[in-house]
Amino acid sequence: MNSLLTSTGQHIASTTRRIIEQHPKRLTALIAALLLSGGGGALALANLGPDAADLPVRAVLETITPAYTYAAEDATAASLNLYRTDLTRSSDTADTLLKRLGVDDAQAAAYLRSNPQVHQALLGRAGRQVTVEVQPHQQLATLTARWVADDSGNFQRLQVQRQGNSFVTSLETAPLQASAQLASGVIQSSLFAATDAAKIPDAVAVQVAEIFSTEVDFRRSLRKGDRFSVVYETLSADGEPLRTGRVLSAEFVNAGKAFQAMWFQPEASGAAKGGYYALDGTSLRRAFLSSPVEFSRVSSGFAMRFHPILKQTRPHLGTDFAASTGTPARTVGDGVITFAGWQNGYGNVVFIKHQGQTETVYAHLSKILVKRGQSISQGQTIGLVGSTGWATGPHLHFEVRTNGVQHDPMKFAQKSQTVPLSTALKPQFNTLAQQAKLSLAAASSITDANMQ
């Protein structure tokens, strides 16, 4: 019996050793499975058949017909025309403009260089919107340029179109399409930072500052948490936005106090020109503006200061507005030019006489655009900002005097008279004012929704 068991055991060991040598991978997988099962289950079947790696390999070749071919797709793509839009730059030539727009067409470039209309309207002109249609192989199919030349409410459309192996050019005038845009924001640091965050164009921010300039001191009185809402026009050409238009209504909340305004243009023919009014009908146009330049930083206010040239502390009886050379300087009220020329430390300076023994002074100008004796209207450009005379850098020195006594321009403007709305226009105004309230409420809800 023992010899039988020994012989049987030797046979099993010999067989097991042969299986291990022939199928090491299979056995390893089997052991791993047993270990993972924790020994608590029974293995139904252990496949100890031949290893797939040991089986003979036979190659089978068969033709497969795809559902579609890439060749057809490539042919379709190759037949598509592409469109691209960009703005012109003052440094543009025909070649650089086309290259930036993805056009590689020597014939088109030569035509643009030689065509007088194209040369005058596009080359060397900055900020004009250009759209091209590009054929396969980067050839120009159509070039269309759009821009606003004036305040007539129209735009210019220049089109260059390929016709066979040549091009034709046309220049047309068409009306702009106006649409209303709603926006709002919260002041965290400055007005322009807040409008940038709300994706509101700078031109709209400037208008808001101008509208409320005699109510809110945007240079010194803004607080974190101040809010604003605005409804403004976007002017489009052929469905493409070209520029912003007028602010239609606006609200500004400064230190908890709300100021509202709307543009009102009487419908009656021959009526007074339009302007901004509070929603109760009070005109926001005063006899004097608070600033001789569009919204800019005050570099030196109406106070005591250390004079940078005289090197002594003395009263600064005017206001200095920081602005780059060439910035337009405007008159703050209707009047007559009493002096326009060079005067000592003022450099190039303009003096204007207004009603009520009031005089304004505009100094350090780089260029004077008016003459003595000339009548001018509020907001009219009288010169360009510079650094002539006693100036350490470009800025506009501005003074307001009454009977020879200087005043703070901001406070003086706030006290100046307004033009009341006539009784006959009140019904028309009130109807539009109700619409403005609804629009401003909708604009304000944009910020409220974003903050929640």
C-alpha positions in Angstrom: 0.0 0.0 0.0 2.8 2.4 0.9 4.6 1.7 -2.3 1.4 2.4 -4.2 0.9 5.7 -2.5 4.5 6.6 -3.1 4.2 5.7 -6.8 0.9 7.7 -7.1 2.4 10.7 -5.3 5.4 10.7 -7.5 3.1 10.6 -10.6 1.0 13.5 -9.3 4.1 15.6 -8.5 5.6 14.8 -11.9 2.3 15.8 -13.7 2.0 19.0 -11.6 5.6 20.0 -12.4 5.0 19.5 -16.1 1.8 21.6 -16.0 3.7 24.4 -14.1 6.5 24.4 -16.6 4.1 24.4 -19.6 1.5 26.9 -18.2 3.1 29.2 -15.7 0.8 32.2 -16.6 -2.4 30.3 -16.2 -1.4 28.9 -12.8 -0.4 32.3 -11.6 -3.8 33.7 -12.5 -5.5 30.8 -10.8 -3.6 31.3 -7.5 -4.3 35.1 -7.6 -8.0 34.3 -8.0 -8.0 32.0 -5.1 -6.2 34.5 -2.9 -8.6 37.3 -3.8 -11.6 35.1 -3.0 -10.2 34.7 0.5 -10.4 31.0 0.3 -14.2 31.1 1.0 -15.5 30.1 -2.3 -15.0 27.1 -4.7 -13.5 27.5 -8.1 -15.9 26.1 -10.6 -13.4 25.6 -13.4 -9.7 26.1 -13.9 -8.7 26.5 -17.5 -5.4 24.8 -17.9 -5.6 24.6 -21.6 -2.9 25.7 -24.0 -1.6 29.3 -23.6 -2.8 31.6 -26.4 0.8 32.8 -26.9 1.7 29.2 -27.9 -1.1 28.9 -30.5 -0.3 29.3 -34.2 -1.1 32.7 -35.8 -2.9 33.0 -39.1 -3.4 36.4 -40.9 -6.8 37.0 -42.5 -7.1 39.8 -45.1 -10.6 41.3 -45.9 -11.7 44.5 -47.7 -13.9 46.8 -45.6 -16.1 49.5 -47.2 -16.5 52.5 -44.8 -19.8 54.3 -44.3 -18.3 57.6 -45.6 -15.0 58.8 -47.0 -12.8 61.6 -45.6 -12.1 62.6 -49.2 -15.6 63.8 -49.7 -15.5 65.7 -46.4 -12.2 67.3 -47.3 -13.7 68.3 -50.7 -16.6 70.0 -48.9 -14.4 71.8 -46.5 -12.1 73.0 -49.3 -15.1 74.6 -51.1 -16.1 76.7 -48.0 -15.4 80.4 -47.9 -14.2 81.8 -44.5 -14.9 85.1 -42.9 -12.8 87.2 -40.6 -13.2 90.7 -39.0 -10.6 93.1 -37.6 -10.0 96.8 -37.0 -7.7 98.9 -39.2 -4.5 100.3 -37.7 -2.8 103.6 -38.6 0.3 101.7 -39.7 -1.6 99.4 -42.1 -0.5 98.8 -45.6 -2.5 96.7 -48.1 -0.2 93.8 -47.5 -0.2 94.0 -43.7 -4.0 94.4 -43.5 -4.7 91.4 -45.7 -2.1 89.3 -43.9 -3.7 90.0 -40.6 -7.1 89.0 -42.0 -5.8 85.7 -43.3 -5.6 86.7 -47.0 -2.6 85.7 -49.1 -3.5 87.2 -52.5 -0.9 89.3 -54.4 -3.5 90.4 -57.0 -5.8 91.7 -54.3 -3.0 93.5 -52.5 -2.0 95.2 -55.7 -5.5 96.3 -56.3 -5.9 97.8 -52.8 -2.7 99.7 -53.2 -3.8 101.2 -56.5 -7.4 102.0 -55.8 -7.8 105.6 -54.6 -11.1 105.0 -52.6 -9.5 102.1 -50.7 -6.3 104.1 -50.1 -8.2 107.1 -48.7 -10.8 105.1 -46.7 -8.6 102.4 -45.1 -4.9 102.6 -45.4 -3.5 104.7 -42.6 -6.9 105.0 -40.9 -7.2 103.5 -37.5 -10.3 101.9 -35.9 -12.4 101.0 -39.0 -14.1 97.7 -39.0 -13.1 95.4 -41.9 -14.6 92.0 -42.8 -13.2 89.7 -45.5 -14.6 86.7 -47.2 -11.7 84.4 -48.1 -11.9 81.7 -50.8 -10.0 78.5 -50.7 -6.2 78.9 -51.0 -6.6 82.3 -49.1 -7.8 84.3 -52.1 -9.9 87.4 -51.4 -13.6 87.1 -52.4 -15.0 90.2 -50.7 -13.7 93.0 -48.4 -16.2 95.2 -46.6 -15.3 98.1 -44.4 -17.7 100.0 -42.2 -17.2 103.2 -40.2 -19.0 106.3 -38.8 -17.8 109.5 -40.3 -19.9 112.0 -38.4 -22.9 112.4 -36.1 -25.5 112.3 -38.9 -26.8 108.8 -37.8 -25.3 107.2 -40.9 -22.3 105.0 -41.6 -20.1 104.5 -44.6 -19.7 101.1 -46.3 -16.8 100.4 -48.7 -16.9 97.1 -50.5 -14.3 95.5 -52.7 -15.6 92.4 -54.6 -13.8 89.9 -56.8 -15.3 89.5 -60.3 -13.4 86.8 -62.2 -9.8 88.0 -62.4 -10.5 91.6 -61.4 -12.1 93.6 -58.6 -14.8 96.3 -58.3 -15.2 98.9 -55.6 -18.4 100.6 -54.3 -18.9 103.2 -51.5 -22.3 103.7 -49.9 -24.0 105.6 -47.1 -26.6 103.8 -45.0 -28.4 104.5 -41.7 -27.1 103.1 -38.4 -29.5 100.9 -36.4 -29.8 101.8 -32.7 -30.6 99.3 -29.9 -30.8 99.7 -26.2 -28.3 98.0 -23.8 -28.8 97.6 -20.1 -25.9 97.4 -17.6 -25.1 98.0 -14.0 -22.2 97.8 -11.6 -20.8 98.4 -8.1 -17.8 100.7 -7.3 -14.9 98.9 -5.7 -12.1 101.3 -6.5 -13.0 103.7 -9.3 -15.7 104.4 -11.9 -13.7 103.1 -14.8 -12.7 99.9 -12.9 -16.3 99.2 -12.2 -17.5 99.9 -15.8 -14.7 97.7 -17.1 -15.8 94.8 -14.8 -19.4 95.3 -16.1 -18.1 95.3 -19.7 -19.4 98.8 -20.2 -17.6 100.9 -22.9 -15.4 103.8 -21.7 -17.4 106.2 -23.8 -20.5 105.3 -21.7 -18.6 105.7 -18.4 -17.5 109.2 -19.5 -21.1 110.2 -20.3 -22.3 108.9 -16.9 -19.6 111.0 -15.2 -20.6 114.0 -17.3 -24.3 113.6 -16.6 -23.9 113.6 -12.8 -20.9 115.9 -12.7 -22.7 118.7 -10.8 -24.3 116.2 -8.4 -21.5 113.7 -7.7 -17.8 114.5 -7.3 -16.4 111.5 -9.2 -12.8 112.5 -8.3 -13.1 112.8 -4.5 -16.5 111.5 -3.3 -16.8 108.0 -4.6 -17.2 105.2 -2.0 -16.8 101.5 -2.1 -20.3 100.0 -2.6 -21.7 102.9 -4.6 -23.9 101.6 -7.4 -24.9 102.6 -10.9 -27.3 101.4 -13.6 -27.3 102.7 -17.2 -29.3 102.2 -20.4 -27.4 103.2 -23.5 -27.5 102.9 -27.2 -25.4 100.6 -29.3 -25.2 101.7 -33.0 -24.9 98.9 -35.5 -24.2 98.6 -39.2 -25.5 95.6 -41.1 -26.0 93.9 -37.8 -22.4 94.5 -36.6 -21.9 96.9 -33.6 -19.8 99.9 -34.6 -20.0 102.3 -31.7 -21.9 103.3 -28.6 -24.4 106.0 -28.8 -26.1 108.2 -26.2 -26.8 107.3 -22.6 -30.6 107.1 -22.5 -31.1 107.0 -18.8 -28.8 106.4 -15.7 -28.9 106.1 -12.0 -26.0 106.6 -9.6 -26.2 105.9 -5.8 -23.5 107.8 -4.0 -23.2 107.4 -0.2 -26.7 106.1 -0.1 -28.2 109.0 -2.1 -29.7 108.1 -5.5 -29.5 110.4 -8.5 -31.4 109.6 -11.7 -31.3 111.1 -15.1 -32.8 110.6 -18.6 -32.3 112.1 -22.0 -35.2 114.1 -23.2 -35.6 115.5 -26.7 -39.0 117.2 -27.3 -40.9 115.8 -30.3 -42.4 119.1 -31.4 -40.7 120.7 -34.3 -38.7 123.8 -33.5 -38.6 122.8 -29.8 -35.6 123.3 -27.6 -32.6 120.9 -28.1 -32.4 117.8 -26.0 -30.7 117.4 -22.7 -30.6 115.4 -19.5 -33.2 115.8 -16.8 -33.8 114.3 -13.4 -36.9 112.2 -13.5 -39.0 114.9 -11.7 -38.3 117.2 -14.7 -35.4 119.2 -13.2 -32.8 120.0 -15.9 -29.3 118.8 -15.1 -27.8 121.3 -17.5 -26.4 124.2 -15.4 -25.0 127.5 -16.6 -21.5 126.2 -15.9 -19.9 122.8 -16.2 -17.8 121.5 -13.3 -14.8 120.6 -15.5 -13.1 122.1 -18.7 -12.1 118.6 -19.8 -14.0 115.3 -20.0 -13.7 113.2 -16.9 -10.0 113.2 -15.8 -7.9 113.1 -12.7 -7.5 116.3 -10.6 -3.7 116.6 -10.0 -3.9 119.7 -7.9 -7.1 121.0 -6.3 -8.4 124.4 -5.0 -6.3 124.5 -1.8 -2.9 125.4 -0.2 -0.1 123.5 -1.9 3.7 123.5 -2.3 4.4 125.2 -5.6 6.6 122.8 -7.7 8.5 125.7 -9.4 8.5 128.5 -6.9 9.4 126.0 -4.1 7.1 127.6 -1.5 3.7 126.9 0.0 1.0 129.2 -1.3 -2.7 129.1 -2.1 -3.6 127.3 -5.3 -6.5 129.4 -6.5 -7.4 127.2 -9.4 -7.7 123.5 -10.3 -5.2 121.5 -12.3 -6.6 118.7 -14.4 -4.2 116.0 -15.4 -4.5 115.2 -19.1 -2.2 114.2 -22.0 -0.9 116.8 -24.5 -3.5 117.4 -27.2 -6.6 116.7 -25.0 -9.4 119.1 -26.0 -10.1 121.9 -23.5 -13.6 123.2 -23.5 -15.4 126.2 -22.2 -17.6 125.6 -19.1 -20.2 128.2 -20.1 -21.4 130.5 -22.8 -19.3 133.7 -23.2 -16.9 135.9 -25.1 -13.1 135.5 -25.5 -11.4 138.5 -23.9 -7.8 137.2 -24.3 -6.1 134.4 -26.3 -2.4 134.3 -26.3 0.8 134.1 -24.2 0.9 135.4 -20.7 3.8 134.9 -18.2 3.6 131.7 -16.2 0.2 130.8 -17.8 1.9 130.1 -21.1 -0.7 129.9 -23.8 -3.9 131.0 -22.1 -7.5 131.8 -22.8 -9.7 134.2 -20.8 -13.5 134.0 -21.2 -16.1 136.6 -19.9 -19.4 135.2 -18.9 -22.6 136.7 -17.5 -22.7 138.0 -13.9 -19.1 139.3 -13.8 -17.8 135.7 -14.0 -14.5 135.0 -15.8 -12.8 131.6 -16.5 -9.1 131.0 -17.3 -7.6 128.0 -19.3 -3.8 127.9 -19.1 -0.7 126.0 -20.2 -2.4 125.1 -23.6 -0.3 123.6 -26.3 -2.5 125.2 -28.9 -5.2 127.9 -28.9 -8.2 127.4 -31.2 -10.1 130.7 -30.6 -9.6 134.4 -31.1 -10.2 137.5 -29.0 -13.8 138.8 -29.4 -15.2 135.4 -30.5 -18.5 134.2 -28.9 -18.4 130.6 -27.8 -20.9 128.1 -26.4 -20.7 125.8 -23.4 -18.7 122.7 -24.2 -17.0 124.2 -27.3 -13.3 123.3 -27.7 -11.1 126.4 -27.2 -7.7 124.8 -27.2 -5.6 121.7 -26.5 -4.0 120.7 -23.2 -0.2 121.3 -23.0 2.7 122.2 -20.7 3.5 125.8 -21.8 4.5 128.4 -19.2 5.3 127.4 -15.7 4.3 123.8 -15.9 6.2 120.7 -14.9 4.1 118.4 -17.2 1.0 118.4 -19.4 -2.1 119.5 -17.6 -4.8 122.2 -17.8 -4.8 124.9 -15.1 -8.4 126.2 -14.7 -9.8 129.1 -12.8 -13.2 130.5 -12.1 -13.4 134.2 -10.9 -16.2 136.5 -10.0 -15.3 140.1 -9.5 -11.7 139.0 -9.3 -12.3 136.4 -6.6 -11.4 132.7 -7.4 -13.9 129.9 -6.7 -13.8 126.1 -6.4 -15.1 125.1 -9.9 -17.1 122.1 -8.6 -18.9 124.1 -5.9 -19.4 127.0 -8.3 -21.0 124.8 -10.9 -23.3 123.2 -8.4 -24.7 126.6 -7.4 -25.2 127.8 -11.0 -28.7 128.1 -12.4 -30.5 125.4 -14.3 -33.0 125.7 -17.2 -36.5 124.5 -16.1 -38.7 122.3 -18.3 -41.7 124.1 -19.8 -45.2 123.3 -18.5 -46.3 122.3 -22.0 -43.7 119.6 -22.3 -44.5 118.0 -18.9 -47.1 115.4 -20.1 -44.7 114.1 -22.8 -41.8 114.1 -20.3 -43.7 112.2 -17.6 -44.6 109.4 -20.0 -41.0 108.9 -20.9 -39.9 109.2 -17.3 -42.1 106.3 -16.3 -40.5 104.2 -19.0 -37.0 105.3 -17.9 -37.8 104.1 -14.3 -38.8 100.6 -15.6 -35.6 100.4 -17.7 -33.4 101.4 -14.8 -35.1 98.9 -12.5 -34.4 96.2 -15.1 -30.8 97.3 -15.5 -30.3 97.3 -11.7 -31.6 93.8 -11.5 -28.6 92.6 -13.5 -26.2 93.4 -10.7 -28.6 92.1 -8.1 -28.8 88.7 -9.9 -25.0 88.5 -10.2 -24.6 89.2 -6.5 -27.0 86.5 -5.3 
